[in-house]
Amino acid sequence: MINDLQWPSLEERRRNNTLTLLYKVANEDVAINKEKRLIPIQRRSRHLNNNAFTIPYSATTYKQLQSFFPRTIKEWNSLPSF
């Protein structure tokens, strides 16, 4: 049925929603303080997009994989430049 309706998968919808929320935080469209969470990357690279952020340090792998900002910033940085 999902293929017939041509709906995106649940995984793809979740990814789009998290990236959309990070975009809204970066552009101050939501009431989340971005000052300590979204730090622009210091060294530019041709492998990163123009709006790349520094991934917050975490001592545990669990927090790095499950926390919203580290997980989403990693995915955000892999997007092509716009």
N, CA, C and O of each residue as an XYZ file, in Angstrom:
328
protein
N       0.817     -1.189      0.000
C       0.000      0.000      0.000
C       0.869      1.264      0.000
O       0.578      2.221     -0.718
N       1.932      1.261      0.806
C       2.808      2.439      0.869
C       3.458      2.684     -0.488
O       3.604      3.830     -0.912
N       3.847      1.609     -1.168
C       4.451      1.771     -2.498
C       3.434      2.313     -3.497
O       3.775      3.124     -4.358
N       2.206      1.873     -3.382
C       1.163      2.367     -4.286
C       0.909      3.857     -4.078
O       0.669      4.593     -5.035
N       0.962      4.293     -2.825
C       0.731      5.707     -2.518
C       1.973      6.569     -2.712
O       1.894      7.798     -2.713
N       3.124      5.910     -2.877
C       4.418      6.573     -3.049
C       4.777      7.468     -1.863
O       5.291      8.574     -2.029
N       4.496      6.967     -0.683
C       4.871      7.673      0.544
C       6.324      7.375      0.868
O       6.804      6.276      0.589
N       7.034      8.335      1.454
C       8.407      8.045      1.899
C       8.371      7.114      3.106
O       7.371      7.039      3.820
N       9.462      6.416      3.317
C       9.531      5.481      4.445
C       9.546      6.251      5.767
O       9.811      7.453      5.795
N       9.264      5.552      6.843
C       9.269      6.164      8.170
C      10.660      6.703      8.501
O      10.785      7.776      9.090
N      11.688      5.973      8.130
C      13.062      6.415      8.370
C      13.350      7.733      7.647
O      13.967      8.638      8.210
N      12.902      7.828      6.407
C      13.122      9.056      5.635
C      12.321     10.223      6.202
O      12.812     11.352      6.214
N      11.107      9.980      6.668
C      10.300     11.049      7.273
C      10.917     11.533      8.575
O      10.924     12.735      8.843
N      11.437     10.617      9.389
C      12.107     11.011     10.638
C      13.342     11.856     10.348
O      13.582     12.869     11.005
N      14.119     11.428      9.358
C      15.330     12.171      8.979
C      14.961     13.581      8.533
O      15.586     14.550      8.963
N      13.959     13.702      7.683
C      13.529     15.020      7.208
C      13.032     15.895      8.352
O      13.303     17.095      8.375
N      12.311     15.310      9.296
C      11.795     16.093     10.428
C      12.903     16.575     11.345
O      12.857     17.710     11.820
N      13.907     15.732     11.605
C      15.001     16.171     12.480
C      15.836     17.252     11.800
O      16.256     18.209     12.450
N      16.079     17.106     10.500
C      16.833     18.129      9.785
C      16.042     19.439      9.698
O      16.621     20.524      9.754
N      14.737     19.331      9.564
C      13.888     20.530      9.541
C      13.935     21.244     10.887
O      14.004     22.472     10.935
N      13.898     20.485     11.979
C      13.970     21.105     13.305
C      15.317     21.782     13.513
O      15.374     22.878     14.071
N      16.403     21.150     13.077
C      17.717     21.778     13.210
C      17.785     23.060     12.384
O      18.372     24.045     12.830
N      17.200     23.066     11.201
C      17.131     24.280     10.378
C      16.379     25.383     11.116
O      16.799     26.540     11.107
N      15.270     25.023     11.752
C      14.480     26.018     12.486
C      15.246     26.558     13.688
O      15.152     27.746     13.996
N      16.003     25.699     14.369
C      16.825     26.153     15.497
C      17.909     27.099     14.991
O      18.158     28.141     15.597
N      18.552     26.741     13.886
C      19.630     27.571     13.334
C      19.124     28.936     12.879
O      19.850     29.926     12.971
N      17.910     28.998     12.400
C      17.341     30.259     11.915
C      16.439     30.936     12.934
O      15.721     31.880     12.606
N      16.475     30.453     14.169
C      15.727     31.022     15.297
C      14.225     31.096     15.034
O      13.571     32.071     15.406
N      13.686     30.065     14.394
C      12.243     29.972     14.174
C      11.537     29.284     15.339
O      10.309     29.310     15.425
N      12.309     28.669     16.232
C      11.761     28.025     17.433
C      12.484     28.589     18.646
O      13.571     29.155     18.527
N      11.878     28.432     19.799
C      12.434     29.015     21.030
C      13.431     28.068     21.695
O      13.240     27.672     22.845
N      14.485     27.710     20.981
C      15.571     26.897     21.529
C      16.837     27.726     21.378
O      17.152     28.195     20.284
N      17.563     27.907     22.480
C      18.780     28.708     22.457
C      19.857     27.981     21.657
O      20.261     26.876     22.021
N      20.314     28.585     20.589
C      21.299     27.946     19.725
C      22.735     28.344     20.058
O      23.674     27.763     19.513
N      22.918     29.310     20.929
C      24.245     29.862     21.175
C      25.262     28.815     21.620
O      26.389     28.813     21.123
N      24.899     27.935     22.531
C      25.842     26.935     23.035
C      25.742     25.614     22.281
O      26.600     24.746     22.438
N      24.723     25.457     21.481
C      24.486     24.174     20.812
C      24.969     24.154     19.370
O      25.503     23.144     18.913
N      24.791     25.247     18.653
C      25.168     25.294     17.241
C      26.345     26.241     17.051
O      26.168     27.452     16.911
N      27.524     25.686     17.047
C      28.750     26.462     16.907
C      29.262     26.269     15.481
O      29.560     25.144     15.081
N      29.367     27.354     14.708
C      29.868     27.210     13.331
C      31.257     26.593     13.320
O      32.066     26.843     14.213
N      31.520     25.801     12.319
C      32.806     25.119     12.215
C      33.890     26.150     11.914
O      33.661     27.082     11.142
N      35.060     25.992     12.511
C      36.132     26.974     12.371
C      36.911     26.802     11.068
O      37.217     27.780     10.388
N      37.225     25.563     10.730
C      37.997     25.304      9.519
C      37.069     24.793      8.434
O      36.429     23.753      8.587
N      37.002     25.517      7.360
C      36.171     25.113      6.227
C      36.883     24.016      5.436
O      38.111     23.954      5.389
N      36.094     23.174      4.834
C      36.618     22.091      4.022
C      35.729     21.933      2.803
O      34.548     22.280      2.845
N      36.272     21.423      1.743
C      35.434     21.216      0.565
C      34.487     20.044      0.748
O      33.581     19.843     -0.061
N      34.689     19.266      1.808
C      33.824     18.123      2.079
C      32.627     18.497      2.944
O      31.717     17.687      3.120
N      32.616     19.706      3.484
C      31.512     20.152      4.332
C      30.723     21.237      3.621
O      31.256     21.950      2.772
N      29.462     21.356      3.971
C      28.660     22.418      3.375
C      28.988     23.756      4.027
O      29.710     23.807      5.022
N      28.465     24.822      3.472
C      28.784     26.169      3.958
C      28.175     26.479      5.323
O      28.628     27.399      6.003
N      27.175     25.739      5.725
C      26.498     25.979      7.002
C      26.796     24.879      8.012
O      25.927     24.527      8.810
N      27.990     24.340      7.993
C      28.356     23.237      8.872
C      28.541     23.721     10.308
O      28.938     24.860     10.552
N      28.242     22.824     11.251
C      28.397     23.106     12.673
C      29.358     22.107     13.297
O      29.543     21.003     12.784
N      29.968     22.503     14.407
C      30.850     21.621     15.154
C      30.008     20.606     15.911
O      29.034     20.966     16.571
N      30.386     19.341     15.814
C      29.664     18.290     16.528
C      30.084     18.353     17.990
O      31.278     18.305     18.283
N      29.123     18.459     18.923
C      29.472     18.537     20.346
C      30.193     17.273     20.811
O      29.858     16.163     20.398
N      31.179     17.462     21.670
C      31.935     16.332     22.205
C      31.084     15.559     23.199
O      30.329     16.139     23.980
N      31.217     14.254     23.155
C      30.550     13.399     24.123
C      31.495     12.270     24.501
O      32.118     11.658     23.634
N      31.599     11.997     25.788
C      32.495     10.943     26.255
C      31.925      9.553     25.996
O      32.667      8.571     25.962
N      30.617      9.469     25.813
C      30.002      8.162     25.590
C      29.473      8.046     24.167
O      28.969      9.009     23.589
N      29.598      6.862     23.628
C      29.097      6.600     22.281
C      27.585      6.680     22.254
O      27.002      7.135     21.269
N      26.948      6.243     23.319
C      25.488      6.252     23.376
C      24.945      7.664     23.190
O      24.033      7.884     22.393
N      25.508      8.618     23.927
C      25.032      9.993     23.816
C      25.320     10.551     22.431
O      24.519     11.314     21.891
N      26.445     10.181     21.856
C      26.810     10.657     20.530
C      25.824     10.154     19.474
O      25.528     10.865     18.514
N      25.322      8.943     19.647
C      24.419      8.357     18.659
C      22.952      8.677     18.919
O      22.164      8.743     17.976
N      22.573      8.876     20.174
C      21.164      9.017     20.514
C      20.719     10.446     20.793
O      19.528     10.742     20.700
N      21.628     11.322     21.126
C      21.260     12.698     21.433
C      20.950     13.460     20.150
O      21.587     13.241     19.120
N      19.975     14.348     20.218
C      19.504     15.047     19.023
C      20.592     15.851     18.324
O      20.805     15.682     17.123
N      21.279     16.716     19.048
C      22.220     17.619     18.391
C      23.426     16.906     17.777
O      23.729     17.174     16.615
N      24.132     16.017     18.476
C      25.272     15.352     17.817
C      24.847     14.518     16.601
O      25.514     14.534     15.566
N      23.755     13.806     16.734
C      23.286     12.938     15.649
C      22.843     13.769     14.443
O      23.187     13.446     13.306
N      22.089     14.824     14.688
C      21.534     15.610     13.596
C      22.582     16.517     12.964
O      22.558     16.722     11.750
N      23.493     17.061     13.746
C      24.560     17.907     13.191
C      25.452     17.084     12.267
O      25.887     17.572     11.225
N      25.721     15.850     12.642
C      26.527     14.978     11.784
C      25.841     14.790     10.432
O      26.490     14.855      9.388
N      24.552     14.561     10.452
C      23.802     14.403      9.215
C      23.694     15.724      8.450
O      23.772     15.742      7.222
N      23.514     16.827      9.179
C      23.424     18.162      8.578
C      24.712     18.501      7.824
O      24.671     19.024      6.711
N      25.853     18.196      8.445
C      27.142     18.504      7.825
C      27.376     17.690      6.558
O      28.159     18.101      5.702
N      26.717     16.554      6.425
C      26.915     15.723      5.237
C      26.038     16.150      4.064
O      26.194     15.635      2.957
N      25.107     17.097      4.296
C      24.251     17.589      3.216
C      25.065     18.427      2.238
O      26.055     19.044      2.631
N      24.663     18.460      0.972
C      25.371     19.336      0.020
C      25.094     20.802      0.323
O      24.094     21.127      0.962
N      25.960     21.672     -0.124
C      25.775     23.119      0.085
C      24.541     23.600     -0.658
O      24.181     23.079     -1.713
N      23.902     24.611     -0.077
C      22.737     25.188     -0.758
C      22.870     26.669     -0.836
O      21.990     27.340     -1.374
